[in-house]
Amino acid sequence: MPHDPAPGKDRPRLPTPEETEAIGLVPLLSPYIRQARTEMPDELRALFEAHSLTTRHGAVLPQLIAEAPLAVGELARRMRLSLSTTSELVGALNRAGLVERREDPANRRRTLVAVVDGHRPAVEAFIATRSQPLLRALDSLSPRDRAGFVAGLTAWARETQQAGGGAPVDRSGGS
């Protein structure tokens, strides 16, 4: 058998057996990701479809349910996205009528973002339903394993964004 040259810039490496175990789990998540729209309350699905909103837009909503209002800069930090990307996502959600932007009364240079009250119950119901599998998984982990899991997902998200030409994910690893 010919010698396989070492991976280089133009040639990706093959995964190790240990890495193959993790790679084999990824397709098992595909049905969960694909069914998101079908689990959306009708009013949210209609808004997402009418305004061509994507999962990236949807990723903003849990942050705003957990703690609102949030400054756009804080939202960007939490999502590990650039400020400009976060502003674009918030702008599209605002045009769709899902979120509102307002000036921070304590600092007029900052913009605060919150889910519009009329859509909050639907957004909360959707996030609660969609979060259950992940929350059960996190509950089963020790604090150390949970931190490792989040660190791994963060690294993976960063790499997939860079590979796909998407918006860069902040490398700071801050939470």
N, C-alpha and C positions, 0 to 999 in steps of 0.2 A: 504494500500500500504506500503510495507516495506520501512524503512528509507534508503535513498541513502547515503552511506558514503561520506564524503568530499573527493574531489580529492586529490590525493597524488602523490608521485613520479611515481608510477606505474599506476596511474589511472588519465587520463586527465579529466578536468572539461568540462561540457557542456557550450555552449555560452549563454550569456544573450540575451534577446530579441533585445536589441540595437546592440549587436555584431552579431546576426543572420542576421540583415539587411545588414551589410557589407559582411558577408560570402556569402549571396545570390547574391551579385554582382560579385564575383570572377568567376563563370562559364561563365558570359557574356564576359569576356576577352579572354576566351579560343580560340574562332575562330580567333581573332586578332593575337594571339601568333602563332597559327598553320599555318596561311597563310603567314608567313614571307618568307619562301623559294619561294613560288609561286610569290611573289612580287619582288623578287630579279632580277636584270638584269641578262641575260643569262650568262655573263662572271663570275659574282660573284657566281651564283648558281653552275656553273661548278667547280669553285675553292673550294667552300665549300664541294661539294660532293666528289671531287677527293682527298681532304686532310682530310676528315672526320671532318670538322670544325662544331662547334655547336653554339648555341645562345650565349654561354659564350664568344666564340671568337668574334662573331659579336658585342658584347657589348663594345669591345675595340674601334671599328671603329668610333663611334660618338665622343668619346673623342679626337681622333686624327684629326677629321675633324674640331672640334670646335677650337682647338688650337694645332698646330704642329710646330715643333717637340716637343714632351714631353719626359722628363726623365722617365725611367721605374719606379722609386720611386714615382714620381708625379702621374703617371698613376695609380699605385697601391693605392695611397691615394685617388684619385678621385673616383676610382671604389670601394673603401673600401674593397680591397682584400689584401692578404699578398703579399709581394714582390716576393716570390717564385712562387706563383700561377700566378701572373701577368707576370713574366718572362716566365713561361711555355706557357701562352696564346700568348704572343708576339713571342716566338720562333716558335710556330706552324703557326702563321700568316706570319712570315718571310719565313719559308720553303715553304709556299703556294705562296709566291711571292706578297702578299698583302701589307706588310709593309717592311720597311728597317730599320735596326739598324745601328747607327754610333756613333762614339766617340764624346762626347761633346768637342768642341775645347776650351771652357772656363774651363773645368774640365775633364781631361782625364779619371777619374775614373767613370764618369757617362756615361750611354748609352742613346742616344736619339732615339726616334722612330717616324716614320712618314709613312703615307700611300704612297705607290709607286705612282709617278706621273701618270703613265699609267693607273692605276686603280682608281685614284681620282674621275674622273667624274662619274663613275658607283657607287662608294661608296657614293658620295654626293647625287646623284639622289635617291638611295635607302633609305638613311637616311632621306632625305627630305620627301619622300612619307610616310615612316613608322612613322615619327614623328608627322604628322599632327593631328591625333586625340588627342594625349597627349598635344601638343602645344595649341590646341583649348581649352582643359580642363584647362590647366594652365592659359591661358589668361582670363578665366572666373572667376578665383579665386582672392581674395584679396591677398596682399603680405603675410599677416599672415596665411591665409588659405593655400596658396601655400607652405609656410615653413612647416606647419603642414602635408600637403600631402606628401612632400618629406621626412619628418621625419618618417612618418608612413610607407612609402614604404621601407625606409632604415631599419627600425626595422623588417619589415616583411621579407625582403631579408635576413637579419642576421639570423632570426629564421628558415627560410626554409633551408638555407645553413647548419646550425647546425643540424637540424633534419634529413636532407638528407645525412649527412656525407660529404657534400661538403667542399670546401675550406672556411675557416672562413672569415667572413666579419668583417672589422675593427669596433670596438665598439666606436671609438672616436666621431663619428657623425660629424666630420669635413667636410667642403664642398670644 
